[in-house]
């Protein structure tokens, strides 16, 4: 009897060990630092959604010197979070990124201006200094200026581009008439700096008809030829979207999970809760499935750059529903 029990116990331990070994490893590279912009992934990890999907997920924060396309091209990640303009530009340059899911359905990008400068509409942009993020974040702005017919060379009939750091100092210090902000982050930094909402004028890219898709999930095209990889990504997307749904419904808890994962200690509870609530307004449905019409609007915007478009030809094979379709099965 003892022998049978020992054998059964050994078998149980063996099965447990096998189960632990069976978890598929996934490395996710974020576009920016640990904050509520990526809450869905941290929540999925914290609440055990990845464990339930037999996944061992490593989440690597980004930063000002980290470009997700370069990371994945160098083998440093299985999947990355990136904005579609950056991903499509990278694809045209030889990094064959493919969008496998699009948790964010709307853009959070804005241009925020001080009213005292007299900027009330895009017609007031000529001759102004506008703060712009680079490292791939400049593409939506350049497409917008092209649509307006405004050169970005600093001429009187165009605009002067100030290469903006990832802060709001140029507006506070009045080095720029307008700066780039996100609805969920830098806009609130302006408010927290003591500038009131009635002192600023905001231009949302969504309202200007130049919004491009942000924070999609991208993998390398060749990896999608492997059915095992597709299955792994389907489980990853499904668990991640479960995390996003939970984060949207529980912004305070999601914010605290972010704080627990913020190794820098730079984030505050107030800002992360506020950010999570704003992020919730940008999310699409629970499937994470890319909307083809939104994709086409992004492509059309990026192609409309006149003599200097962000991309020079219509992308082929830049997105797939194979992962989200499998994830919803």
Secondary structure, DSSP 8 states (H G I E B T S, - for coil): -HHHHHHHHHHHHHHHHHHHHH-EEEEEE-SSSSSGGGHHHHHHHHTTHHHHTTEEEEEE---TT--HHHHHHTTS-SEEEE-HHHHHHHHHTT--EEEEE--B-S--EEEEEEGGGT--SGGG-TT-EEEE--TTTTHHHHHHHHHHT--SSS-TTS-EEEE--SSSHHHHTTS-SEEEEETTTHHHHHHHTT--GGGEEEEETTTTT-----SEEEEEGGGGG-HHHHHHHHHHHHHHHHHHHHHHH-HHHHHHHHHHH-TT----HHHHHHHHHHHHTTB--TT----HHHHHHHHHHHH--GGG-SSSS--SS-B-SHHHHHHT-
